[in-house]
Amino acid sequence: MHPVTPSPSSPRPGAAAHLSVSHQQRHDRYTAALALLGSPEAIIRLGGALALVELADDWLTDETDPQEHGRRKAQTIITTLCAYICSPFQLAHDYERLMGDQPQGLTPQQARRFRAEKTELAAEAQVRGRILTEIHDRVRWEPSDGGHKHGPGPGEGYRRVVVAPEV
């Protein structure tokens, strides 16, 4: 007699409870990372963004959960990160002024403010740039008809697939 192995649609005993705990832990991590993403400190925002990226990777590589469920959860995270990138950042309006040299004739207080704003803008640019890099590293374009097409995609005949990075 052969042992019965559970199929993906019929989880082994205790698997549902494990998935429930695992999902709750991931939800808690998601909530905590979102809070970090809202921090006034750029380094903490970056930590929140990277925590979200790690969480998306976890969803995509979890073999105990249906693949489509993991992809939906990872897409939610990517959508969240894209919304962050598209959100307004006040100092971006002063990009040209702040990326240049400090203007002559500023009072000491104005000079301090200029340097602080320049530093803040550079830090936020790093956060947003890193988010874009992390997303870019996880998006692949595959031919939608399963055949081989030449070209980088996106475009007609290609579909976007989010994947975990290669290790």
Z-matrix of the N, CA and C atoms (Angstrom, degrees):
N
C 1 1.452
C 2 1.519 1 108.29
N 3 1.311 2 116.03 1 134.62
C 4 1.455 3 122.08 2 -179.48
C 5 1.521 4 110.39 3 -90.30
N 6 1.319 5 116.45 4 140.68
C 7 1.475 6 117.89 5 177.09
C 8 1.521 7 110.05 6 -66.64
N 9 1.286 8 115.52 7 147.47
C 10 1.462 9 121.15 8 178.82
C 11 1.517 10 108.02 9 -84.67
N 12 1.313 11 114.99 10 124.22
C 13 1.466 12 118.94 11 175.72
C 14 1.507 13 108.08 12 -104.18
N 15 1.299 14 116.65 13 133.26
C 16 1.462 15 119.10 14 -178.14
C 17 1.522 16 110.42 15 -65.58
N 18 1.300 17 115.24 16 139.90
C 19 1.466 18 120.11 17 175.16
C 20 1.517 19 108.11 18 -83.91
N 21 1.346 20 117.84 19 163.74
C 22 1.463 21 119.32 20 179.31
C 23 1.528 22 112.81 21 -57.17
N 24 1.335 23 116.72 22 -28.05
C 25 1.463 24 118.27 23 -178.68
C 26 1.524 25 112.13 24 -84.83
N 27 1.341 26 117.94 25 -15.32
C 28 1.459 27 119.93 26 176.75
C 29 1.526 28 108.14 27 -120.54
N 30 1.331 29 116.05 28 94.13
C 31 1.465 30 120.05 29 -175.52
C 32 1.522 31 111.76 30 -63.26
N 33 1.324 32 115.24 31 151.94
C 34 1.456 33 120.90 32 178.08
C 35 1.528 34 108.48 33 -68.02
N 36 1.318 35 117.53 34 160.29
C 37 1.466 36 119.74 35 179.91
C 38 1.521 37 110.83 36 -55.82
N 39 1.295 38 116.03 37 135.72
C 40 1.459 39 121.22 38 179.67
C 41 1.513 40 113.98 39 84.79
N 42 1.333 41 117.69 40 -12.27
C 43 1.471 42 120.69 41 -177.67
C 44 1.521 43 111.07 42 -66.44
N 45 1.325 44 116.52 43 -38.79
C 46 1.471 45 119.13 44 -179.56
C 47 1.525 46 110.40 45 -62.76
N 48 1.324 47 116.40 46 -41.13
C 49 1.471 48 119.55 47 178.44
C 50 1.518 49 110.40 48 -65.73
N 51 1.343 50 116.58 49 -40.64
C 52 1.466 51 120.38 50 178.55
C 53 1.532 52 110.26 51 -63.27
N 54 1.347 53 116.89 52 -43.99
C 55 1.465 54 119.86 53 178.37
C 56 1.519 55 111.06 54 -61.47
N 57 1.331 56 116.15 55 -40.88
C 58 1.457 57 120.03 56 -179.97
C 59 1.528 58 110.92 57 -61.86
N 60 1.329 59 116.77 58 -44.19
C 61 1.463 60 120.97 59 178.57
C 62 1.523 61 109.71 60 -66.04
N 63 1.326 62 116.71 61 -44.02
C 64 1.458 63 121.61 62 179.83
C 65 1.528 64 111.05 63 -61.63
N 66 1.320 65 116.59 64 -43.52
C 67 1.463 66 120.49 65 178.49
C 68 1.517 67 111.20 66 -64.65
N 69 1.323 68 117.32 67 -40.08
C 70 1.463 69 120.71 68 178.81
C 71 1.522 70 110.63 69 -65.07
N 72 1.329 71 116.58 70 -41.41
C 73 1.465 72 119.86 71 178.15
C 74 1.533 73 110.60 72 -62.66
N 75 1.308 74 116.33 73 -41.50
C 76 1.474 75 119.74 74 178.81
C 77 1.520 76 110.78 75 -67.22
N 78 1.317 77 116.62 76 -38.54
C 79 1.466 78 119.37 77 176.84
C 80 1.531 79 110.04 78 -62.23
N 81 1.315 80 116.41 79 -42.03
C 82 1.468 81 120.82 80 178.31
C 83 1.528 82 110.67 81 -63.18
N 84 1.334 83 116.77 82 -42.01
C 85 1.465 84 120.63 83 177.60
C 86 1.527 85 110.61 84 -63.10
N 87 1.326 86 116.44 85 -40.40
C 88 1.466 87 121.40 86 178.96
C 89 1.532 88 110.20 87 -61.65
N 90 1.315 89 116.03 88 -47.41
C 91 1.463 90 120.99 89 -179.85
C 92 1.531 91 111.04 90 -61.72
N 93 1.326 92 116.47 91 -43.77
C 94 1.468 93 120.49 92 179.66
C 95 1.530 94 110.83 93 -65.14
N 96 1.326 95 117.35 94 -41.13
C 97 1.465 96 120.67 95 179.86
C 98 1.523 97 110.87 96 -66.17
N 99 1.329 98 117.64 97 -37.88
C 100 1.466 99 120.22 98 176.59
C 101 1.521 100 110.99 99 -61.76
N 102 1.326 101 116.36 100 -39.92
C 103 1.466 102 120.13 101 178.01
C 104 1.523 103 110.30 102 -62.30
N 105 1.328 104 117.09 103 -40.56
C 106 1.464 105 120.64 104 178.08
C 107 1.523 106 110.95 105 -65.10
N 108 1.309 107 116.55 106 -37.53
C 109 1.466 108 121.15 107 -179.55
C 110 1.531 109 111.32 108 -63.80
N 111 1.315 110 116.64 109 -21.84
C 112 1.461 111 121.04 110 178.81
C 113 1.520 112 114.25 111 -92.87
N 114 1.319 113 117.56 112 6.23
C 115 1.465 114 121.46 113 -178.03
C 116 1.526 115 111.73 114 -68.52
N 117 1.334 116 117.61 115 150.46
C 118 1.465 117 119.68 116 174.55
C 119 1.533 118 112.37 117 -73.90
N 120 1.333 119 118.38 118 -15.01
C 121 1.460 120 122.18 119 -179.09
C 122 1.523 121 110.81 120 -93.47
N 123 1.327 122 117.42 121 126.02
C 124 1.465 123 121.99 122 -177.08
C 125 1.520 124 112.37 123 -59.78
N 126 1.313 125 118.47 124 -40.15
C 127 1.465 126 120.38 125 -178.02
C 128 1.523 127 111.07 126 -64.81
N 129 1.306 128 117.31 127 -33.28
C 130 1.464 129 121.15 128 177.95
C 131 1.521 130 109.82 129 -74.63
N 132 1.337 131 117.09 130 -39.01
C 133 1.474 132 120.03 131 175.12
C 134 1.533 133 110.34 132 -60.09
N 135 1.325 134 116.04 133 -42.03
C 136 1.465 135 119.84 134 177.87
C 137 1.529 136 110.28 135 -61.57
N 138 1.314 137 117.10 136 -42.60
C 139 1.463 138 120.42 137 176.76
C 140 1.517 139 111.81 138 -59.51
N 141 1.323 140 116.74 139 -40.99
C 142 1.463 141 120.57 140 177.42
C 143 1.516 142 111.87 141 -64.36
N 144 1.329 143 116.34 142 -42.20
C 145 1.466 144 120.49 143 178.92
C 146 1.526 145 110.61 144 -63.25
N 147 1.331 146 116.69 145 -45.00
C 148 1.463 147 119.91 146 -179.44
C 149 1.534 148 111.10 147 -67.78
N 150 1.323 149 117.07 148 -32.87
C 151 1.467 150 119.86 149 175.46
C 152 1.531 151 110.29 150 -64.44
N 153 1.324 152 116.63 151 -39.17
C 154 1.465 153 120.03 152 176.91
C 155 1.527 154 111.27 153 -65.44
N 156 1.317 155 116.65 154 -41.57
C 157 1.467 156 120.70 155 178.23
C 158 1.530 157 109.88 156 -60.82
N 159 1.318 158 116.67 157 -45.76
C 160 1.468 159 120.77 158 178.77
C 161 1.520 160 110.82 159 -61.03
N 162 1.323 161 116.40 160 -39.74
C 163 1.456 162 120.79 161 178.79
C 164 1.534 163 110.61 162 -64.96
N 165 1.317 164 117.58 163 -41.71
C 166 1.474 165 120.40 164 177.17
C 167 1.525 166 109.77 165 -60.63
N 168 1.322 167 116.82 166 -42.70
C 169 1.463 168 120.63 167 177.34
C 170 1.531 169 110.56 168 -59.94
N 171 1.325 170 116.24 169 -41.67
C 172 1.469 171 119.84 170 178.88
C 173 1.525 172 111.14 171 -60.76
N 174 1.328 173 116.49 172 -42.97
C 175 1.463 174 120.06 173 179.01
C 176 1.526 175 110.64 174 -63.56
N 177 1.315 176 116.55 175 -40.55
C 178 1.465 177 119.94 176 -176.38
C 179 1.524 178 113.24 177 -72.86
N 180 1.307 179 117.45 178 -25.46
C 181 1.461 180 119.87 179 -176.36
C 182 1.527 181 113.45 180 -104.46
N 183 1.318 182 117.97 181 2.02
C 184 1.468 183 121.58 182 -179.18
C 185 1.523 184 109.25 183 -75.39
N 186 1.306 185 115.37 184 110.69
C 187 1.462 186 120.04 185 -178.36
C 188 1.525 187 112.54 186 -84.46
N 189 1.329 188 118.55 187 -5.35
C 190 1.461 189 121.06 188 179.36
C 191 1.519 190 112.01 189 -91.24
N 192 1.311 191 117.07 190 -4.48
C 193 1.458 192 122.42 191 -176.84
C 194 1.525 193 108.64 192 -117.94
N 195 1.319 194 118.58 193 147.27
C 196 1.471 195 119.21 194 177.56
C 197 1.533 196 110.57 195 -56.40
N 198 1.321 197 115.75 196 136.83
C 199 1.467 198 121.49 197 -174.82
C 200 1.528 199 111.78 198 -57.54
N 201 1.328 200 117.63 199 -42.08
C 202 1.464 201 119.96 200 -178.00
C 203 1.532 202 111.19 201 -63.64
N 204 1.316 203 117.41 202 -36.40
C 205 1.462 204 121.04 203 178.43
C 206 1.529 205 109.92 204 -63.58
N 207 1.319 206 116.83 205 -46.04
C 208 1.457 207 121.26 206 178.07
C 209 1.515 208 112.34 207 -61.40
N 210 1.329 209 116.57 208 -40.29
C 211 1.473 210 119.87 209 178.29
C 212 1.527 211 111.50 210 -64.87
N 213 1.323 212 116.40 211 -39.54
C 214 1.473 213 119.22 212 178.10
C 215 1.525 214 110.67 213 -63.68
N 216 1.324 215 116.52 214 -43.50
C 217 1.467 216 120.11 215 179.62
C 218 1.534 217 110.42 216 -64.76
N 219 1.322 218 117.11 217 -43.03
C 220 1.468 219 120.41 218 178.51
C 221 1.524 220 110.35 219 -63.94
N 222 1.338 221 117.40 220 -38.86
C 223 1.462 222 120.08 221 178.92
C 224 1.523 223 111.04 222 -65.36
N 225 1.319 224 117.35 223 -35.80
C 226 1.465 225 120.69 224 176.07
C 227 1.529 226 109.86 225 -60.05
N 228 1.319 227 116.30 226 -41.74
C 229 1.464 228 120.71 227 179.48
C 230 1.528 229 110.44 228 -66.32
N 231 1.314 230 116.80 229 -43.35
C 232 1.469 231 120.27 230 179.06
C 233 1.520 232 110.30 231 -63.51
N 234 1.316 233 116.82 232 -41.21
C 235 1.461 234 120.65 233 177.55
C 236 1.527 235 110.44 234 -61.65
N 237 1.316 236 116.73 235 -40.37
C 238 1.466 237 121.53 236 177.53
C 239 1.521 238 110.76 237 -62.27
N 240 1.327 239 117.01 238 -45.76
C 241 1.460 240 120.66 239 -179.94
C 242 1.534 241 111.22 240 -66.14
N 243 1.321 242 116.96 241 -37.92
C 244 1.472 243 120.09 242 176.89
C 245 1.531 244 110.69 243 -65.36
N 246 1.322 245 116.82 244 -38.92
C 247 1.465 246 120.13 245 177.30
C 248 1.524 247 110.10 246 -62.94
N 249 1.328 248 116.57 247 -38.35
C 250 1.460 249 120.16 248 177.53
C 251 1.527 250 109.76 249 -62.00
N 252 1.322 251 116.67 250 -47.15
C 253 1.461 252 120.70 251 -179.47
C 254 1.529 253 111.08 252 -60.25
N 255 1.315 254 116.58 253 -37.87
C 256 1.471 255 120.89 254 -178.36
C 257 1.525 256 112.90 255 -80.92
N 258 1.315 257 117.13 256 -10.38
C 259 1.465 258 119.43 257 -179.02
C 260 1.523 259 109.94 258 -69.67
N 261 1.328 260 116.25 259 148.47
C 262 1.464 261 118.93 260 -178.54
C 263 1.525 262 111.98 261 -66.53
N 264 1.308 263 114.34 262 145.31
C 265 1.458 264 121.84 263 173.44
C 266 1.520 265 105.37 264 -130.36
N 267 1.300 266 116.80 265 111.09
C 268 1.465 267 122.53 266 -169.70
C 269 1.522 268 113.66 267 -51.74
N 270 1.324 269 117.35 268 -42.44
C 271 1.462 270 119.46 269 -176.38
C 272 1.527 271 112.93 270 -69.59
N 273 1.315 272 117.73 271 -14.29
C 274 1.468 273 119.99 272 178.32
C 275 1.524 274 110.84 273 -62.43
N 276 1.322 275 117.16 274 -27.32
C 277 1.472 276 120.61 275 178.09
C 278 1.523 277 111.50 276 -66.73
N 279 1.321 278 116.09 277 -22.42
C 280 1.466 279 121.22 278 -179.35
C 281 1.526 280 111.86 279 -105.34
N 282 1.329 281 116.45 280 22.13
C 283 1.454 282 121.08 281 -174.44
C 284 1.533 283 112.69 282 -52.90
N 285 1.309 284 117.20 283 -52.71
C 286 1.472 285 119.79 284 -176.32
C 287 1.527 286 111.43 285 -61.49
N 288 1.314 287 116.40 286 -42.67
C 289 1.462 288 119.75 287 179.75
C 290 1.529 289 111.04 288 -64.44
N 291 1.348 290 116.54 289 -43.40
C 292 1.462 291 120.36 290 -175.09
C 293 1.527 292 113.10 291 -77.92
N 294 1.293 293 117.77 292 -24.28
C 295 1.465 294 119.08 293 179.13
C 296 1.528 295 112.09 294 -83.77
N 297 1.307 296 116.27 295 -10.31
C 298 1.462 297 120.37 296 176.65
C 299 1.517 298 111.30 297 -85.51
N 300 1.300 299 114.75 298 -174.79
C 301 1.466 300 120.48 299 176.69
C 302 1.514 301 109.49 300 -73.14
N 303 1.314 302 115.37 301 157.13
C 304 1.457 303 121.11 302 177.27
C 305 1.525 304 108.67 303 -63.22
N 306 1.319 305 117.14 304 128.73
C 307 1.466 306 119.85 305 179.63
C 308 1.534 307 111.23 306 -62.85
N 309 1.295 308 115.29 307 149.41
C 310 1.473 309 121.85 308 177.39
C 311 1.518 310 109.27 309 -74.88
N 312 1.291 311 115.74 310 153.90
C 313 1.462 312 121.57 311 172.22
C 314 1.515 313 114.96 312 81.47
N 315 1.325 314 118.86 313 13.65
C 316 1.461 315 120.37 314 177.73
C 317 1.523 316 109.82 315 -78.65
N 318 1.300 317 115.34 316 146.70
C 319 1.460 318 118.92 317 172.17
C 320 1.525 319 107.61 318 -69.27
N 321 1.332 320 118.37 319 162.62
C 322 1.473 321 119.49 320 177.79
C 323 1.535 322 112.31 321 -55.65
N 324 1.320 323 117.15 322 -38.71
C 325 1.463 324 120.87 323 179.57
C 326 1.532 325 110.11 324 -66.45
N 327 1.324 326 118.30 325 -43.46
C 328 1.465 327 121.85 326 177.95
C 329 1.529 328 111.01 327 -64.78
N 330 1.317 329 116.92 328 -37.87
C 331 1.464 330 121.07 329 179.07
C 332 1.534 331 110.14 330 -65.08
N 333 1.334 332 117.66 331 -42.27
C 334 1.463 333 121.30 332 177.42
C 335 1.523 334 110.18 333 -62.51
N 336 1.321 335 115.87 334 -43.79
C 337 1.464 336 120.09 335 179.77
C 338 1.527 337 110.42 336 -63.47
N 339 1.323 338 117.48 337 -42.55
C 340 1.460 339 121.43 338 178.51
C 341 1.533 340 110.17 339 -58.71
N 342 1.323 341 116.85 340 -48.61
C 343 1.471 342 120.78 341 -179.18
C 344 1.531 343 111.48 342 -63.80
N 345 1.327 344 116.63 343 -40.13
C 346 1.472 345 120.53 344 179.12
C 347 1.529 346 110.81 345 -64.12
N 348 1.330 347 116.36 346 -44.30
C 349 1.461 348 120.17 347 179.45
C 350 1.529 349 111.12 348 -65.87
N 351 1.331 350 116.02 349 -40.36
C 352 1.461 351 120.57 350 178.51
C 353 1.531 352 110.09 351 -61.94
N 354 1.322 353 117.14 352 -43.30
C 355 1.459 354 121.87 353 178.85
C 356 1.518 355 110.80 354 -64.48
N 357 1.323 356 116.60 355 -43.30
C 358 1.465 357 121.14 356 -179.94
C 359 1.523 358 111.10 357 -64.30
N 360 1.322 359 117.27 358 -41.99
C 361 1.464 360 120.98 359 178.52
C 362 1.529 361 110.40 360 -63.28
N 363 1.319 362 117.65 361 -44.96
C 364 1.467 363 121.21 362 179.64
C 365 1.529 364 110.82 363 -62.58
N 366 1.323 365 116.96 364 -40.38
C 367 1.466 366 120.52 365 179.98
C 368 1.526 367 110.76 366 -65.09
N 369 1.329 368 116.56 367 -43.02
C 370 1.472 369 119.53 368 179.47
C 371 1.528 370 110.75 369 -67.28
N 372 1.317 371 117.14 370 -36.29
C 373 1.464 372 120.47 371 176.19
C 374 1.529 373 110.19 372 -61.34
N 375 1.332 374 117.05 373 -37.89
C 376 1.467 375 120.59 374 177.39
C 377 1.527 376 111.23 375 -64.99
N 378 1.329 377 116.65 376 -42.57
C 379 1.468 378 120.34 377 179.21
C 380 1.522 379 109.59 378 -60.74
N 381 1.317 380 116.60 379 -51.53
C 382 1.468 381 120.53 380 -177.18
C 383 1.527 382 111.53 381 -66.74
N 384 1.318 383 116.65 382 -38.26
C 385 1.461 384 119.92 383 177.74
C 386 1.519 385 111.73 384 -63.74
N 387 1.319 386 116.40 385 -41.04
C 388 1.467 387 120.11 386 179.82
C 389 1.524 388 110.90 387 -65.96
N 390 1.338 389 116.40 388 -39.64
C 391 1.468 390 119.40 389 176.94
C 392 1.532 391 109.70 390 -60.12
N 393 1.319 392 116.44 391 -46.45
C 394 1.468 393 119.82 392 179.09
C 395 1.530 394 111.49 393 -60.45
N 396 1.313 395 117.01 394 -41.75
C 397 1.459 396 120.81 395 178.68
C 398 1.525 397 110.92 396 -61.98
N 399 1.325 398 116.55 397 -45.89
C 400 1.463 399 120.26 398 -179.09
C 401 1.525 400 111.30 399 -63.07
N 402 1.326 401 117.53 400 -40.94
C 403 1.467 402 120.23 401 177.59
C 404 1.522 403 109.61 402 -66.44
N 405 1.324 404 116.84 403 -46.75
C 406 1.459 405 121.05 404 -179.83
C 407 1.527 406 111.68 405 -55.84
N 408 1.317 407 116.92 406 -40.03
C 409 1.460 408 121.23 407 -178.76
C 410 1.522 409 112.77 408 -68.73
N 411 1.320 410 117.71 409 -11.74
C 412 1.464 411 120.90 410 -176.23
C 413 1.521 412 113.75 411 -114.41
N 414 1.298 413 118.26 412 1.03
C 415 1.463 414 120.52 413 -178.86
C 416 1.523 415 108.65 414 -106.18
N 417 1.306 416 116.56 415 131.44
C 418 1.457 417 122.78 416 176.43
C 419 1.530 418 107.88 417 -127.05
N 420 1.278 419 116.05 418 149.93
C 421 1.463 420 121.16 419 176.22
C 422 1.517 421 107.51 420 -109.90
N 423 1.319 422 116.18 421 123.79
C 424 1.455 423 121.75 422 179.75
C 425 1.517 424 109.26 423 -117.99
N 426 1.345 425 117.37 424 149.05
C 427 1.466 426 119.42 425 175.61
C 428 1.522 427 109.52 426 -60.28
N 429 1.310 428 117.38 427 132.66
C 430 1.461 429 120.67 428 -176.43
C 431 1.519 430 112.10 429 -74.53
N 432 1.338 431 117.87 430 -19.20
C 433 1.462 432 119.87 431 -179.49
C 434 1.525 433 112.07 432 -96.21
N 435 1.326 434 117.24 433 6.17
C 436 1.447 435 120.94 434 179.46
C 437 1.516 436 114.15 435 80.17
N 438 1.321 437 117.03 436 -6.23
C 439 1.460 438 121.19 437 -179.62
C 440 1.507 439 110.98 438 -86.49
N 441 1.293 440 114.70 439 -170.38
C 442 1.460 441 120.87 440 179.33
C 443 1.514 442 109.23 441 -106.88
N 444 1.293 443 116.43 442 120.57
C 445 1.456 444 121.88 443 176.50
C 446 1.511 445 107.45 444 -120.79
N 447 1.273 446 115.28 445 149.42
C 448 1.452 447 119.45 446 178.12
C 449 1.510 448 108.53 447 -99.29
N 450 1.282 449 116.03 448 146.26
C 451 1.454 450 120.72 449 -179.45
C 452 1.504 451 109.68 450 124.48
N 453 1.293 452 115.61 451 159.05
C 454 1.454 453 119.59 452 -174.28
C 455 1.511 454 114.15 453 -79.05
N 456 1.372 455 119.73 454 -15.41
C 457 1.451 456 119.90 455 -170.63
C 458 1.513 457 107.16 456 65.35
N 459 1.245 458 126.39 457 171.48
C 460 1.441 459 123.47 458 -11.28
C 461 1.519 460 111.08 459 -71.23
N 462 1.248 461 115.88 460 167.89
C 463 1.446 462 120.95 461 178.74
C 464 1.500 463 108.41 462 158.53
N 465 1.295 464 114.82 463 -176.14
C 466 1.448 465 118.84 464 -179.41
C 467 1.515 466 109.31 465 -62.27
N 468 1.306 467 115.53 466 135.52
C 469 1.450 468 119.84 467 -179.76
C 470 1.520 469 113.93 468 91.65
N 471 1.323 470 117.87 469 0.66
C 472 1.465 471 121.12 470 178.95
C 473 1.516 472 109.34 471 -124.27
N 474 1.294 473 114.83 472 152.77
C 475 1.466 474 119.96 473 173.91
C 476 1.519 475 107.52 474 -130.39
N 477 1.319 476 115.94 475 149.14
C 478 1.457 477 121.93 476 -178.82
C 479 1.522 478 108.56 477 -84.50
N 480 1.312 479 115.62 478 135.03
C 481 1.446 480 121.89 479 176.83
C 482 1.521 481 107.49 480 -129.68
N 483 1.325 482 116.25 481 126.16
C 484 1.460 483 120.63 482 176.84
C 485 1.513 484 107.59 483 -92.92
N 486 1.308 485 115.84 484 127.86
C 487 1.458 486 120.07 485 -178.92
C 488 1.510 487 109.75 486 -130.78
N 489 1.309 488 115.53 487 157.74
C 490 1.466 489 119.65 488 173.40
C 491 1.521 490 107.73 489 -72.09
N 492 1.303 491 117.61 490 149.68
C 493 1.463 492 119.71 491 -179.53
C 494 1.514 493 111.08 492 -65.31
N 495 1.313 494 115.23 493 151.34
C 496 1.459 495 119.42 494 177.14
C 497 1.515 496 109.10 495 -71.92
N 498 1.310 497 115.32 496 139.86
C 499 1.458 498 120.18 497 180.00
C 500 1.499 499 112.19 498 -97.99
